[in-house]
Amino acid sequence: MEEFLLQGYKKVYFAGIGGVSMSALALILRAKGIEVLGYDRSHSHETDILESHGVDVDYSEDSPKLEGVDLLVYTAALNTSHPVVAKAAELGIRCITRAVLLGAIIKEYGVSIGVAGTHGKSTTSGMISRIFDVTPGRDPSFAVGALLPFVNAYYKVGTDGTFIFEADEYKDSFLHFMPTTAVVLNVYHDHPDYFKDLDQVVRSFSEYISHSANAVLNADSEGAVRCAENYRGNAVWYSVKQKADYYAADVTTNKGYASYTLHYPQGEIRVSLSVPGMHNVSNSLAAFAACHINGLTPEEIVSGIAAFTGVSRRFERIGELNGAEAVSDYAHHPDEIAACLSTARQMTDGRLITVFQPHTYSRLKELFPGFVRSLSLADIVAVTDVFSAREADTLGVSGELLAQACGGIYTGSFESAACFLRETARPGDLLIIMGAGDIYKVWDELKKSS
């Protein structure tokens, strides 16, 4: 992996600066006194935040402001052939990926906790950040892939030498990171446009944890167990199903919110969650273990877990429609959809209505049967067109085919999806607007017409 140190750079240009992680890294560098600017193809909530902090954002790739720039950072959604990146290379500006930059930032901290996994990264890294942030005498830094309501940002630059971050596996980005503690929540096959099968995913996660002195691992995930087979560091295991270094027992739920007894090597303590779903019992065990082996007391950790109320677009309540409650969720993999809808089922006696936007054609094709099974957990399903992201429509799958296969309704556009919800929702229903793309705009459509 590319060796890179941040020292000495004074003016950094971000290509794809409107991405969640990219915008956070840009503001982290700005907080360190480095001048930042960048390009994105369109205005967004993230670019609005950047501009409010005085960051100059280009919206045309034809004439990027590269004068005086000594480093360009580009997102995985782009590549070296993109006009902005190619122009910088022509000018002799060093060009690195987002992952290389994040790896360099991580090296500056004495304690770093990187949260990896196919699912749950944003929630768990957000939870660990919240635990450290509310602990007296602690002032952590963090960078998370979802908006954190307690700081109204994706990041924070603290002073205590601790850095918590989300470690993304796509295109092996996380192999640039060497956290002192590596967390692995679960390992499944995803990103089929890059990972050809589960074996390749397991090998990547195995290499990821090999660089860390400590690894916090989910004993309930077969893939996580496999990735740790040759790990030589300090392996710490957690489980909701069996006894482990950290495990849950006596779980009770109240309208989807769980409480349980957490057993740890020196004793036990009662934990109450402020985020719904059994999957968050598992996430909280990972968070507890990561914080505990890094010096926080059980009481401090439990207090922080209770203070954590979630991150944006992870079962986020966004309002009401026709007397029905509406929730936004980022779920875009069959396992995530099943976890979200199972949680939702515990929280309503009414109908469960889902509007889903598939994310990338390759994922939809590779995991099509799983999408059909998981979406069937809803009472009524509507499916929009696919959010293509970096892909072209060449694989013979579509939102319409998914709607047909799961007995749902094909709405295509956001306007049609909003009309469907307006005509279908009634008091007592729970509406879930779901997907990793721009499906949240369906709610924007509803608010415009209300």
FILOLUM-521694 format. One record per residue (C-alpha): residue in three letters; x negated, y negated, z negated. Coordinates in Angstrom, 2 decimals. Example, Ala and Ser with C-alpha at 12.3 -4.5 7.8 and 13.67 -1.06 7.14 Angstrom:
   residuo      east     north        up
       ALA    -12.30      4.50     -7.80
       SER    -13.67      1.06     -7.14
//
This chain:
   residuo      east     north        up
       MET      0.00      0.00      0.00
       GLU     -1.09     -3.55      0.77
       GLU     -3.18     -5.21     -1.94
       PHE     -2.06     -8.77     -2.61
       LEU     -2.59    -11.37     -5.32
       LEU     -0.47    -14.52     -5.55
       GLN     -3.13    -16.85     -6.89
       GLY     -4.19    -19.66     -4.58
       TYR     -1.07    -20.00     -2.46
       LYS      0.55    -23.43     -2.56
       LYS      3.31    -23.47      0.08
       VAL      5.38    -20.34      0.78
       TYR      8.01    -19.87      3.51
       PHE     10.73    -17.22      3.06
       ALA     12.23    -15.70      6.23
       GLY     15.65    -14.45      5.16
       ILE     15.66    -16.72      2.10
       GLY     19.44    -16.38      1.65
       GLY     19.19    -12.77      0.50
       VAL     19.91    -12.16     -3.18
       SER     16.42    -10.90     -4.01
       MET     14.67    -13.32     -1.65
       SER     16.42    -16.37     -3.11
       ALA     15.53    -15.24     -6.64
       LEU     11.88    -14.74     -5.74
       ALA     11.79    -18.14     -4.04
       LEU     13.06    -19.81     -7.19
       ILE     10.64    -17.82     -9.36
       LEU      7.74    -19.15     -7.27
       ARG      9.18    -22.65     -7.43
       ALA      9.30    -22.38    -11.25
       LYS      5.59    -21.48    -11.11
       GLY      4.88    -24.78     -9.33
       ILE      4.60    -23.41     -5.79
       GLU      6.35    -25.30     -2.98
       VAL      8.95    -23.07     -1.28
       LEU     11.14    -23.38      1.79
       GLY     12.64    -20.94      4.25
       TYR     15.00    -19.75      6.97
       ASP     18.32    -17.97      7.00
       ARG     20.81    -17.51      9.80
       SER     23.78    -19.04      7.98
       HIS     24.89    -20.96      4.92
       SER     25.86    -18.87      1.86
       HIS     26.32    -19.11     -1.88
       GLU     22.62    -18.31     -2.29
       THR     21.45    -21.00      0.14
       ASP     23.70    -23.51     -1.62
       ILE     21.93    -22.66     -4.89
       LEU     18.52    -23.00     -3.24
       GLU     19.37    -26.38     -1.75
       SER     20.72    -27.58     -5.11
       HIS     17.23    -26.85     -6.48
       GLY     15.62    -28.94     -3.73
       VAL     14.60    -26.04     -1.47
       ASP     14.56    -26.92      2.25
       VAL     16.41    -24.24      4.26
       ASP     16.25    -23.91      8.06
       TYR     19.32    -22.44      9.79
       SER     17.77    -22.18     13.24
       GLU     15.02    -19.73     14.10
       ASP     13.84    -21.94     16.97
       SER     11.88    -24.54     15.00
       PRO     10.90    -23.30     11.52
       LYS      9.09    -25.86      9.36
       LEU      5.78    -24.02      9.09
       GLU      3.43    -27.01      8.82
       GLY      1.17    -26.60      5.80
       VAL      2.57    -23.15      4.96
       ASP     -0.12    -20.73      3.78
       LEU      2.07    -17.65      3.19
       LEU      5.26    -16.27      4.78
       VAL      7.44    -13.68      3.04
       TYR     10.01    -11.76      5.06
       THR     12.87     -9.54      4.02
       ALA     13.30     -5.88      5.02
       ALA     16.30     -6.95      7.11
       LEU     13.80     -8.63      9.49
       ASN     10.53     -7.38     10.94
       THR      7.35     -8.76     12.45
       SER      9.03     -9.27     15.83
       HIS     11.54    -11.78     14.43
       PRO     10.88    -15.23     16.00
       VAL     10.14    -16.94     12.67
       VAL      7.74    -14.22     11.51
       ALA      6.10    -13.99     14.94
       LYS      5.60    -17.77     15.06
       ALA      3.94    -17.74     11.63
       ALA      1.62    -14.94     12.73
       GLU      0.68    -16.93     15.85
       LEU     -0.29    -19.84     13.60
       GLY     -2.52    -17.58     11.52
       ILE     -0.26    -17.66      8.44
       ARG     -0.46    -14.55      6.31
       CYS      2.85    -12.61      6.47
       ILE      3.94    -10.13      3.79
       THR      7.15     -8.33      2.91
       ARG      9.38     -9.19     -0.02
       ALA      8.26     -5.97     -1.74
       VAL      4.58     -6.95     -1.55
       LEU      5.36    -10.31     -3.17
       LEU      7.41     -8.72     -5.94
       GLY      4.61     -6.22     -6.56
       ALA      2.18     -9.12     -7.01
       ILE      4.52    -10.88     -9.46
       ILE      4.90     -7.68    -11.50
       LYS      1.12     -7.44    -11.94
       GLU      1.15    -10.75    -13.84
       TYR      3.11     -9.25    -16.77
       GLY      1.84     -7.07    -19.60
       VAL      5.18     -5.25    -19.94
       SER      7.24     -4.52    -16.85
       ILE     10.37     -2.39    -16.61
       GLY     11.44     -1.35    -13.10
       VAL     14.90      0.18    -12.69
       ALA     15.25      2.52     -9.72
       GLY     17.99      4.89     -8.61
       THR     20.48      5.46     -5.83
       HIS     23.22      3.91     -7.98
       GLY     23.42      1.60    -10.97
       LYS     20.23     -0.44    -10.55
       SER     21.78     -3.90    -10.82
       THR     23.98     -3.03    -13.79
       THR     21.22     -1.30    -15.75
       SER     18.51     -3.88    -15.03
       GLY     21.06     -6.55    -15.95
       MET     21.84     -4.73    -19.19
       ILE     18.15     -4.41    -20.13
       SER     17.67     -8.10    -19.32
       ARG     20.60     -9.03    -21.55
       ILE     19.30     -6.88    -24.42
       PHE     15.88     -8.53    -24.35
       ASP     17.37    -11.98    -23.80
       VAL     19.59    -11.91    -26.91
       THR     16.94    -10.36    -29.16
       PRO     15.51    -12.99    -31.55
       GLY     11.95    -13.93    -30.72
       ARG     12.09    -12.52    -27.17
       ASP     12.05    -14.57    -23.95
       PRO     11.89    -12.17    -20.98
       SER     11.60    -12.80    -17.26
       PHE     13.82    -10.83    -14.90
       ALA     14.93    -10.48    -11.28
       VAL     18.14     -8.55    -10.61
       GLY     20.08     -7.85     -7.43
       ALA     23.35     -9.29     -8.71
       LEU     24.39    -12.55    -10.33
       LEU     24.03    -12.39    -14.11
       PRO     26.85    -14.39    -15.73
       PHE     24.89    -15.02    -18.93
       VAL     22.36    -17.14    -17.01
       ASN     24.51    -17.84    -13.91
       ALA     21.56    -16.74    -11.76
       TYR     19.82    -13.67    -10.38
       TYR     16.62    -14.34    -12.26
       LYS     14.96    -16.03    -15.21
       VAL     11.37    -17.06    -15.83
       GLY     10.56    -16.47    -19.49
       THR      7.45    -16.74    -21.64
       ASP      6.95    -13.48    -23.57
       GLY      5.09    -11.42    -20.95
       THR      7.99     -9.06    -20.24
       PHE      9.44     -8.65    -16.74
       ILE     12.55     -6.59    -15.93
       PHE     13.42     -5.97    -12.31
       GLU     15.42     -3.89     -9.89
       ALA     13.27     -1.46     -7.88
       ASP     14.82     -0.83     -4.47
       GLU     13.94      2.42     -2.70
       TYR     14.95      1.31      0.82
       LYS     12.02      1.70      3.23
       ASP      9.94      2.73      0.18
       SER      9.84     -0.87     -1.06
       PHE      9.41      0.30     -4.65
       LEU      6.09      1.94     -3.85
       HIS      4.59     -1.57     -3.99
       PHE      5.60     -1.78     -7.66
       MET      3.64     -0.42    -10.60
       PRO      5.75     -1.14    -13.69
       THR      4.51     -0.08    -17.10
       THR      7.91      1.64    -17.53
       ALA      9.69      3.18    -14.53
       VAL     13.39      3.98    -14.97
       VAL     15.09      6.51    -12.66
       LEU     18.87      6.56    -13.00
       ASN     19.68      9.14    -10.31
       VAL     18.32     10.39     -7.00
       TYR     20.68     11.16     -4.11
       HIS     20.45     10.98     -0.34
       ASP     21.20      7.48      0.88
       HIS     19.84      5.06      3.51
       PRO     19.93      7.77      6.21
       ASP     18.52      5.27      8.71
       TYR     15.23      5.64      6.81
       PHE     15.37      8.77      4.61
       LYS     16.00     11.85      6.75
       ASP     17.03     14.07      3.80
       LEU     17.07     14.37      0.02
       ASP     13.61     15.93     -0.05
       GLN     12.12     12.77      1.41
       VAL     13.98     10.66     -1.16
       VAL     12.69     12.84     -4.01
       ARG      9.11     12.54     -2.76
       SER      9.41      8.75     -2.72
       PHE     10.80      8.59     -6.26
       SER      8.06     10.96     -7.40
       GLU      5.42      8.62     -6.01
       TYR      7.20      5.62     -7.56
       ILE      7.00      6.97    -11.12
       SER      3.45      8.26    -10.62
       HIS      2.12      4.69    -10.96
       SER      3.70      4.13    -14.42
       ALA      2.53      5.08    -17.89
       ASN      6.16      5.67    -19.01
       ALA      9.13      7.08    -17.13
       VAL     12.73      7.00    -18.39
       LEU     14.59      9.75    -16.54
       ASN     18.17     11.03    -16.25
       ALA     18.25     14.71    -17.21
       ASP     21.73     14.97    -15.63
       SER     20.43     14.12    -12.15
       GLU     18.93     17.09    -10.32
       GLY     17.03     14.72     -8.04
       ALA     15.54     12.84    -11.00
       VAL     14.44     16.13    -12.58
       ARG     12.80     17.18     -9.32
       CYS     10.97     13.88     -8.89
       ALA      9.35     14.28    -12.33
       GLU      8.02     17.81    -11.78
       ASN      4.41     16.65    -11.35
       TYR      4.59     13.47    -13.43
       ARG      1.64     13.16    -15.82
       GLY      2.73     10.15    -17.88
       ASN      5.05      9.86    -20.88
       ALA      8.40     11.25    -19.68
       VAL     11.44     10.19    -21.73
       TRP     14.75     11.90    -20.94
       TYR     18.35     10.84    -21.51
       SER     21.66     12.60    -20.96
       VAL     25.43     12.38    -21.38
       LYS     25.79     16.16    -20.95
       GLN     23.07     17.80    -23.04
       LYS     20.61     17.18    -25.85
       ALA     17.63     15.09    -24.75
       ASP     15.28     12.47    -26.20
       TYR     18.25     10.06    -26.00
       TYR     21.75     11.49    -25.65
       ALA     25.40     10.62    -26.15
       ALA     27.87     12.48    -28.37
       ASP     31.37     11.90    -29.75
       VAL     32.40      9.73    -26.81
       THR     35.75      7.97    -27.11
       THR     37.41      5.62    -24.64
       ASN     39.98      2.85    -24.90
       LYS     41.42      1.71    -21.56
       GLY     38.19      2.65    -19.80
       TYR     35.77      1.21    -22.36
       ALA     33.58      3.79    -24.12
       SER     32.09      4.08    -27.58
       TYR     29.73      6.88    -28.54
       THR     27.08      8.08    -30.97
       LEU     23.63      7.68    -29.48
       HIS     21.04     10.15    -30.74
       TYR     17.42      9.04    -30.46
       PRO     14.18     10.64    -31.75
       GLN     14.35      8.96    -35.17
       GLY     18.10      9.04    -35.83
       GLU     21.49      8.05    -34.45
       ILE     23.56      4.89    -34.03
       ARG     27.04      4.02    -32.78
       VAL     27.26      2.16    -29.44
       SER     30.23      0.24    -28.04
       LEU     30.24     -0.89    -24.41
       SER     31.69     -4.10    -23.02
       VAL     31.66     -2.73    -19.46
       PRO     34.09      0.02    -18.41
       GLY     33.44      3.52    -17.07
       MET     31.73      6.71    -18.14
       HIS     28.91      5.98    -15.68
       ASN     28.04      3.02    -17.91
       VAL     27.54      5.38    -20.86
       SER     24.72      6.89    -18.81
       ASN     23.42      3.46    -17.78
       SER     23.40      2.29    -21.40
       LEU     21.41      5.35    -22.47
       ALA     18.77      4.46    -19.87
       ALA     18.75      0.86    -21.08
       PHE     18.49      1.89    -24.74
       ALA     15.59      4.27    -24.04
       ALA     13.69      1.69    -21.95
       CYS     14.08     -0.99    -24.62
       HIS     13.32      1.35    -27.52
       ILE     10.01      2.62    -26.14
       ASN      9.10     -1.02    -25.50
       GLY      9.43     -2.07    -29.13
       LEU     13.02     -3.18    -29.75
       THR     14.87     -1.77    -32.75
       PRO     18.03      0.34    -32.34
       GLU     20.08     -2.39    -34.00
       GLU     18.73     -5.07    -31.64
       ILE     19.45     -2.86    -28.63
       VAL     23.01     -1.99    -29.68
       SER     23.74     -5.67    -30.25
       GLY     22.46     -6.48    -26.78
       ILE     24.48     -3.69    -25.16
       ALA     27.65     -5.04    -26.78
       ALA     26.81     -8.54    -25.48
       PHE     26.48     -7.31    -21.90
       THR     29.72     -7.88    -19.98
       GLY     28.50     -6.90    -16.52
       VAL     27.11     -8.42    -13.34
       SER     28.86     -9.89    -10.35
       ARG     30.73     -7.59     -7.96
       ARG     30.42     -4.60    -10.30
       PHE     34.02     -4.04    -11.39
       GLU     34.33     -7.81    -11.65
       ARG     37.79     -9.18    -12.40
       ILE     38.50    -11.92     -9.87
       GLY     42.18    -12.84    -10.38
       GLU     45.77    -11.78     -9.79
       LEU     47.96    -11.32     -6.73
       ASN     51.74    -10.86     -6.99
       GLY     51.27     -9.86    -10.64
       ALA     48.62     -7.26     -9.79
       GLU     45.11     -7.50    -11.21
       ALA     42.29     -7.79     -8.64
       VAL     38.74     -6.48     -9.02
       SER     35.67     -6.84     -6.79
       ASP     33.16     -4.00     -6.64
       TYR     29.94     -3.38     -4.73
       ALA     30.43      0.40     -4.37
       HIS     29.36      1.56     -0.91
       HIS     28.24      5.20     -1.41
       PRO     30.75      8.03     -2.01
       ASP     29.47      8.70     -5.54
       GLU     29.74      5.00     -6.45
       ILE     33.25      4.81     -5.00
       ALA     34.31      7.87     -7.01
       ALA     32.87      6.38    -10.22
       CYS     34.59      3.04     -9.60
       LEU     37.98      4.55     -8.78
       SER     37.82      7.01    -11.69
       THR     37.16      4.07    -14.00
       ALA     40.00      2.09    -12.43
       ARG     42.40      5.02    -12.93
       GLN     41.79      4.83    -16.68
       MET     42.61      1.14    -16.71
       THR     46.02      1.03    -15.08
       ASP     49.35      2.82    -15.22
       GLY     50.29      1.28    -11.88
       ARG     49.16      2.01     -8.36
       LEU     45.49      1.89     -7.45
       ILE     45.10      0.01     -4.15
       THR     41.70     -0.20     -2.45
       VAL     40.45     -2.25      0.48
       PHE     37.11     -0.79      1.55
       GLN     34.47     -2.07      3.98
       PRO     32.01      0.65      5.11
       HIS     28.38     -0.49      4.96
       THR     26.24      0.54      7.97
       TYR     27.13      3.04     10.67
       SER     24.35      5.46      9.72
       ARG     25.58      5.80      6.12
       LEU     29.19      6.21      7.27
       LYS     28.27      8.94      9.76
       GLU     25.92     10.86      7.45
       LEU     28.24     10.78      4.41
       PHE     31.63     10.70      6.17
       PRO     33.23     13.68      4.32
       GLY     32.16     12.18      0.99
       PHE     33.81      8.87      1.84
       VAL     37.04     10.67      2.68
       ARG     37.01     12.58     -0.63
       SER     36.15      9.61     -2.83
       LEU     38.62      7.18     -1.26
       SER     41.38      9.74     -1.78
       LEU     41.22      8.89     -5.50
       ALA     43.14      5.69     -4.73
       ASP     46.90      5.69     -4.20
       ILE     46.71      3.37     -1.19
       VAL     43.62      2.75      0.94
       ALA     42.95      0.15      3.63
       VAL     39.71      0.18      5.61
       THR     38.15     -2.76      7.48
       ASP     35.59     -2.71     10.25
       VAL     32.06     -1.59      9.40
       PHE     29.56     -4.12      8.03
       SER     26.80     -3.32     10.50
       ALA     23.91     -5.09      8.70
       ARG     20.80     -4.18     10.68
       GLU     22.47     -1.56     12.93
       ALA     24.25     -1.30     16.28
       ASP     27.54      0.53     16.85
       THR     26.12      3.61     18.61
       LEU     27.02      6.54     16.34
       GLY     30.68      7.14     17.16
       VAL     32.09      6.24     13.74
       SER     34.28      3.32     12.71
       GLY     36.45      1.93      9.98
       GLU     39.48      3.04     11.97
       LEU     38.30      6.67     12.06
       LEU     37.66      6.61      8.30
       ALA     41.13      5.19      7.65
       GLN     42.70      7.97      9.72
       ALA     40.67     10.68      7.99
       CYS     41.57      9.58      4.46
       GLY     45.24      8.89      5.20
       GLY     44.74      5.18      4.86
       ILE     45.55      2.06      6.82
       TYR     43.15      0.44      9.27
       THR     43.18     -3.33      8.81
       GLY     40.10     -4.26     10.85
       SER     39.66     -7.93     10.05
       PHE     39.62     -9.69      6.68
       GLU     42.69    -11.68      7.70
       SER     44.59     -8.44      8.27
       ALA     43.27     -6.98      5.00
       ALA     44.43    -10.08      3.11
       CYS     47.86     -9.84      4.76
       PHE     48.06     -6.15      3.80
       LEU     47.30     -6.92      0.15
       ARG     49.75     -9.81      0.05
       GLU     52.54     -7.61      1.40
       THR     51.67     -4.50     -0.66
       ALA     50.65     -5.68     -4.14
       ARG     53.22     -5.73     -6.91
       PRO     53.14     -6.20    -10.70
       GLY     51.20     -3.50    -12.54
       ASP     49.00     -2.55     -9.59
       LEU     45.20     -2.67     -9.71
       LEU     43.57     -3.95     -6.52
       ILE     39.94     -3.15     -5.75
       ILE     38.15     -5.04     -2.98
       MET     35.15     -2.80     -2.37
       GLY     31.92     -2.70     -0.39
       ALA     28.34     -3.98     -0.20
       GLY     28.81     -6.33      2.74
       ASP     30.94     -9.46      2.88
       ILE     34.24     -7.83      1.92
       TYR     34.56    -10.38     -0.92
       LYS     35.74    -12.78      1.77
       VAL     39.11    -11.00      1.73
       TRP     39.76    -12.65     -1.63
       ASP     38.62    -15.96     -0.19
       GLU     41.26    -15.51      2.52
       LEU     43.92    -14.85     -0.10
       LYS     42.93    -17.92     -2.10
       LYS     43.06    -20.10      1.03
       SER     46.64    -19.05      1.76
       SER     47.93    -19.17     -1.81
//
